[in-house]
Amino acid sequence: MKEKLRYGWQYFRSRFEALVWITGLTLMATMQPAEAHASFCPLRLSGLGFCPGCGLGHSIAWLFRGEFVQSFHAHPLGLAAVAILLWRVFTILRKPVFYY
């Protein structure tokens, strides 16, 4: 029983990053990009007008709705971010689990 628990924990640990990325993409895909929302961005809260990451979540939300022009206007790297994250998820899930 102890061996099964250890193997299960190792399997979970090896796949946890994929779970985090899947959850993040799902949350961004289901958010309403046209609505105003509170920002936790430290650059925006400090009063600086420019943040290279602001708009990325909106870009991903527009992308999942098929609005490619809106997505690009929200952030030009939205499509690249989704492609990189999906590649990372598939890489993690394909990786074999080695039991010690």
C-alpha positions as CSV (number, residue, x, y, z in Angstrom):
1,M,0.0,0.0,0.0
2,K,2.8,2.4,0.8
3,E,4.5,1.7,-2.6
4,K,1.2,2.6,-4.4
5,L,0.9,5.8,-2.5
6,R,4.5,6.7,-3.3
7,Y,4.0,6.0,-7.0
8,G,0.8,8.0,-7.0
9,W,2.5,10.9,-5.4
10,Q,5.4,10.8,-7.9
11,Y,2.9,10.6,-10.8
12,F,1.0,13.7,-9.5
13,R,4.3,15.6,-8.9
14,S,5.5,14.9,-12.4
15,R,2.2,16.1,-13.9
16,F,1.4,19.0,-11.6
17,E,2.9,21.7,-13.9
18,A,0.7,20.5,-16.8
19,L,-2.3,20.8,-14.5
20,V,-1.4,24.4,-13.6
21,W,-1.0,25.4,-17.3
22,I,-4.3,23.6,-18.3
23,T,-6.1,25.4,-15.4
24,G,-4.6,28.8,-16.4
25,L,-5.6,28.4,-20.1
26,T,-9.1,27.2,-19.1
27,L,-9.6,30.2,-16.8
28,M,-8.3,32.7,-19.5
29,A,-10.5,31.0,-22.2
30,T,-13.6,31.4,-20.1
31,M,-13.1,35.0,-18.9
32,Q,-15.0,37.8,-20.6
33,P,-12.3,39.8,-22.4
34,A,-14.5,42.8,-23.2
35,E,-15.4,43.5,-19.5
36,A,-13.3,45.7,-17.2
37,H,-11.7,43.9,-14.4
38,A,-9.4,44.5,-11.4
39,S,-5.7,44.3,-12.2
40,F,-3.1,42.9,-9.9
41,C,-0.3,44.0,-12.2
42,P,2.4,45.7,-10.1
43,L,3.5,47.9,-13.0
44,R,-0.1,49.2,-13.6
45,L,-0.7,49.6,-9.9
46,S,2.5,51.7,-9.6
47,G,1.2,54.2,-12.1
48,L,3.5,53.2,-15.0
49,G,1.6,53.3,-18.3
50,F,3.3,50.4,-20.0
51,C,3.4,46.7,-19.0
52,P,4.6,44.1,-21.5
53,G,2.3,41.4,-20.1
54,C,-0.9,43.4,-19.7
55,G,-3.4,42.3,-22.3
56,L,-2.0,38.7,-22.6
57,G,-5.0,37.2,-20.8
58,H,-7.4,39.2,-22.9
59,S,-5.5,38.2,-26.0
60,I,-5.9,34.5,-25.1
61,A,-9.6,34.9,-24.3
62,W,-10.2,36.6,-27.6
63,L,-8.2,33.8,-29.3
64,F,-10.3,31.0,-27.8
65,R,-13.4,32.9,-29.2
66,G,-12.0,32.9,-32.7
67,E,-11.5,36.7,-32.7
68,F,-7.9,36.7,-34.1
69,V,-7.8,40.4,-34.9
70,Q,-9.0,41.4,-31.4
71,S,-6.6,39.0,-29.9
72,F,-3.7,40.5,-31.8
73,H,-4.8,44.0,-30.8
74,A,-4.9,43.0,-27.1
75,H,-1.4,41.5,-27.2
76,P,0.6,40.5,-30.3
77,L,2.1,37.4,-28.5
78,G,-1.2,35.8,-27.5
79,L,-1.1,33.1,-30.1
80,A,2.6,32.4,-29.4
81,A,1.9,32.1,-25.7
82,V,-0.9,29.6,-26.3
83,A,1.2,27.5,-28.7
84,I,4.1,27.4,-26.2
85,L,1.9,26.5,-23.3
86,L,0.1,23.7,-25.2
87,W,3.5,22.4,-26.4
88,R,4.7,22.4,-22.7
89,V,1.6,20.6,-21.6
90,F,1.9,17.9,-24.2
91,T,5.6,17.5,-23.5
92,I,4.9,17.0,-19.8
93,L,2.1,14.5,-20.4
94,R,4.2,12.4,-22.8
95,K,7.1,12.2,-20.4
96,P,7.3,8.8,-18.8
97,V,7.2,8.6,-15.0
98,F,10.2,7.1,-13.4
99,Y,9.7,5.4,-10.0
100,Y,12.6,5.5,-7.6
